[in-house]
Amino acid sequence: MSAIKGLLPEKNILLNEYLEQAYGFPLEDYFAVLGPCHAEEVAAEKLSYLTFSGTDSKMASDISAHFSTSYINTIVNHDILGVQYAAVLKNIYALGAGIAHGLDYGDNFLSVYIANAADEMAAFLRKFGARDITVGEHGAEDPMTHRKTPNYAASVYLGDLLVTCYSLYSRNRMFGNMIGKGYAVKTAQLEMNMVAEGLNAARCIHVINENVEATIPIAETIYKILWENVKAADGFKRIEEVMV
């Protein structure tokens, strides 16, 4: 079971892909635990949600039962590739939300930015075969829990994107805020002294998308700000133009 929310930077692949290539580890034995779930709130015993994903829903459910408490609700999901890519992309968009804050954009802009980021993320995930991608459409509910089947509106997709973009606990948002205020990438890294996963994720997704060919102008612009020295203000002027 993996709690890693990212890609291997030098290989631009998910952990399950690396394990399969290096050790012949089968996808059906691989499970991922994801959010939205900030550790600070778990420590404070504030109600939080964990998603357990795997192709074997019964096993994912059995694993999740070990983590359920009065302040942690657990959710089971079978979209093992989609949830991992969603976790990668949301860090990029959260970093961009921080840049927007650093550039002094307001809440009105940020709401439209996140809505467009969510739409962009869904388009990328569809390329990887994510099926439950339409908000408001669900399969049959679970006969035991009476929960709806998860779709793109579920916590692991849209919920994790929202909390990472808005929360003051978000490392990616903090890092982006410094970039928006004029810090160089290296300076921001030294100043923050924590890992902002969106930095490497932006480059990995840029490389992956050369083959995937999804339309992701927001993620591409954030990549250019971080890795190709495009000025943050200029990059966000471009983002303004593509948002609907």
C-alpha positions in Angstrom: 0.0 0.0 0.0 1.4 3.3 -1.1 0.9 6.8 0.4 3.1 8.4 -2.2 1.3 11.1 -4.2 3.6 11.7 -7.0 5.7 10.5 -10.0 9.2 9.2 -10.1 10.9 12.4 -11.4 13.6 10.8 -13.6 11.3 8.2 -15.1 8.0 10.2 -15.2 6.0 7.1 -14.1 3.8 6.2 -11.2 5.1 4.0 -8.3 3.0 1.0 -9.4 4.5 1.3 -12.9 8.0 1.3 -11.5 7.3 -1.7 -9.2 5.8 -3.6 -12.1 8.8 -2.8 -14.4 11.5 -3.5 -11.8 10.0 -6.4 -9.8 7.1 -7.7 -11.8 4.7 -6.5 -9.0 1.1 -6.9 -10.3 -1.3 -3.9 -10.3 -4.0 -6.0 -8.6 -1.8 -6.2 -5.5 -1.1 -2.5 -5.3 -3.3 -0.1 -3.3 -3.0 3.7 -2.7 -4.2 5.8 0.2 -5.1 9.4 -0.7 -6.9 12.4 0.7 -8.2 15.0 1.1 -6.5 14.8 4.4 -4.0 17.2 6.0 -1.9 15.6 8.7 -2.3 18.7 10.9 -6.1 18.2 11.2 -5.7 14.4 11.8 -3.4 15.2 14.7 -6.0 17.6 16.0 -8.7 14.9 15.6 -10.8 17.0 13.2 -13.0 15.0 11.0 -11.0 13.9 7.9 -11.4 11.6 4.9 -9.1 9.0 3.5 -9.6 7.2 0.2 -8.3 3.7 -0.4 -8.0 2.8 -4.1 -7.2 -0.5 -5.8 -8.6 -2.7 -8.6 -9.7 -5.2 -5.9 -12.5 -3.3 -4.1 -13.0 -6.0 -1.5 -9.3 -5.9 -0.4 -9.3 -2.0 -0.5 -12.4 -2.1 1.8 -10.7 -4.6 4.2 -7.6 -2.3 4.3 -9.6 0.8 4.9 -11.4 -0.7 7.9 -8.0 -0.6 9.8 -7.9 3.2 9.5 -11.5 4.1 10.3 -11.9 6.0 13.6 -14.4 8.5 15.1 -12.6 11.3 13.2 -11.4 9.5 10.1 -14.0 8.4 7.5 -12.7 6.0 4.9 -13.9 5.7 1.3 -13.1 3.0 -1.3 -12.3 3.7 -4.9 -11.3 1.4 -7.8 -9.8 4.0 -10.1 -6.2 3.3 -9.1 -4.5 5.1 -12.0 -6.9 8.1 -12.1 -6.7 8.8 -8.4 -2.9 8.8 -8.5 -2.7 11.2 -11.5 -5.4 13.4 -9.8 -3.1 13.6 -6.7 -0.2 14.7 -8.9 -2.2 17.3 -10.9 -3.9 18.9 -7.8 -0.4 19.7 -6.5 0.4 21.6 -9.7 -2.9 23.5 -9.6 -2.5 24.3 -5.9 1.0 25.7 -6.6 -0.7 27.9 -9.2 -3.3 29.0 -6.7 -0.5 30.1 -4.5 1.1 32.0 -7.3 -2.2 33.8 -8.0 -2.4 34.7 -4.3 1.1 36.1 -4.4 0.2 38.1 -7.5 -2.7 39.6 -5.5 -5.5 38.0 -7.4 -8.7 37.8 -5.4 -11.3 35.1 -4.5 -13.4 35.7 -7.6 -10.4 34.9 -9.8 -9.4 32.0 -7.7 -12.8 30.4 -7.9 -12.8 30.5 -11.7 -9.2 29.3 -11.8 -10.0 26.2 -9.6 -13.1 25.5 -11.7 -11.0 25.5 -14.9 -8.3 23.5 -13.2 -10.9 20.9 -12.3 -12.1 20.8 -15.9 -8.6 20.5 -17.2 -7.8 17.7 -14.7 -10.9 15.7 -15.8 -9.8 16.0 -19.5 -6.4 14.6 -18.6 -7.8 11.7 -16.5 -10.2 10.8 -19.3 -7.1 10.1 -21.5 -6.1 7.4 -18.9 -9.5 5.7 -19.1 -11.2 7.3 -16.0 -14.8 6.3 -16.4 -16.7 8.0 -13.6 -15.8 11.5 -14.8 -19.2 13.2 -15.1 -20.4 15.1 -12.1 -23.9 14.0 -11.0 -23.7 10.5 -12.7 -23.3 7.5 -10.4 -23.7 3.8 -10.7 -25.8 1.7 -8.3 -25.3 2.6 -4.6 -23.5 0.2 -2.2 -26.3 -2.1 -0.7 -24.5 -2.1 2.7 -23.4 1.5 3.1 -25.9 3.1 0.7 -23.1 5.3 -0.5 -23.1 6.5 -4.1 -20.4 5.1 -6.4 -17.6 7.7 -6.6 -17.3 10.0 -9.6 -15.2 13.1 -10.4 -17.1 15.1 -7.8 -15.9 12.8 -5.1 -13.5 13.8 -2.3 -10.4 12.1 -3.8 -10.7 14.1 -7.0 -12.4 17.5 -6.6 -12.2 17.5 -2.8 -8.5 17.0 -2.7 -8.0 19.7 -5.4 -10.1 22.2 -3.4 -8.4 21.7 0.0 -4.9 21.8 -1.5 -5.7 25.0 -3.4 -7.4 26.8 -0.4 -5.8 25.5 2.7 -3.1 27.4 4.6 -1.6 24.0 5.5 -0.9 23.4 1.8 2.9 23.3 1.0 2.3 23.8 -2.7 0.1 26.8 -2.1 2.8 28.3 0.2 5.5 27.7 -2.3 3.4 29.2 -5.1 2.7 32.2 -3.0 6.4 32.9 -2.7 6.9 32.5 -6.5 4.0 35.0 -7.1 5.7 37.4 -4.7 8.9 37.3 -6.8 11.0 34.6 -5.2 13.2 32.6 -7.5 12.4 28.9 -7.4 15.7 28.0 -5.6 15.2 30.7 -3.1 11.7 29.6 -2.4 12.9 26.0 -1.9 15.5 27.1 0.7 13.1 29.5 2.4 10.3 26.9 2.8 12.5 24.0 3.8 9.8 21.5 2.9 9.0 19.7 -0.4 6.4 21.2 -2.7 5.5 18.3 -4.8 4.0 20.4 -7.5 7.4 21.6 -8.6 8.6 18.3 -9.9 5.1 17.2 -10.8 4.8 20.1 -13.3 7.8 18.9 -15.2 6.8 15.3 -15.1 3.3 16.0 -16.4 4.7 18.3 -19.1 6.9 15.3 -20.3 4.0 12.8 -20.0 1.6 15.1 -21.9 3.9 15.1 -24.9 2.5 11.6 -25.5 -0.9 12.0 -23.9 -1.7 15.2 -25.8 -4.4 16.4 -23.3 -5.3 20.1 -23.5 -3.9 21.4 -20.2 -2.9 25.1 -20.7 -3.0 25.9 -17.0 -0.6 23.1 -16.0 1.6 23.9 -19.0 1.8 27.6 -18.0 2.7 26.7 -14.4 5.4 24.4 -15.8 6.8 27.3 -17.8 6.8 29.7 -14.8 8.7 27.1 -12.7 11.1 25.6 -15.3 11.4 27.9 -18.3 11.7 31.3 -16.5 8.4 32.7 -17.7 7.5 35.6 -15.3 4.6 34.7 -13.0 2.6 37.8 -14.0 3.0 37.1 -17.7 2.1 33.5 -17.2 -1.1 34.3 -15.4 -2.1 36.8 -18.1 -2.0 33.8 -20.4 -4.1 31.8 -18.0 -6.7 34.6 -17.8 -7.1 34.3 -21.6 -7.8 30.5 -21.6 -10.2 30.4 -18.7 -14.0 30.1 -19.4 
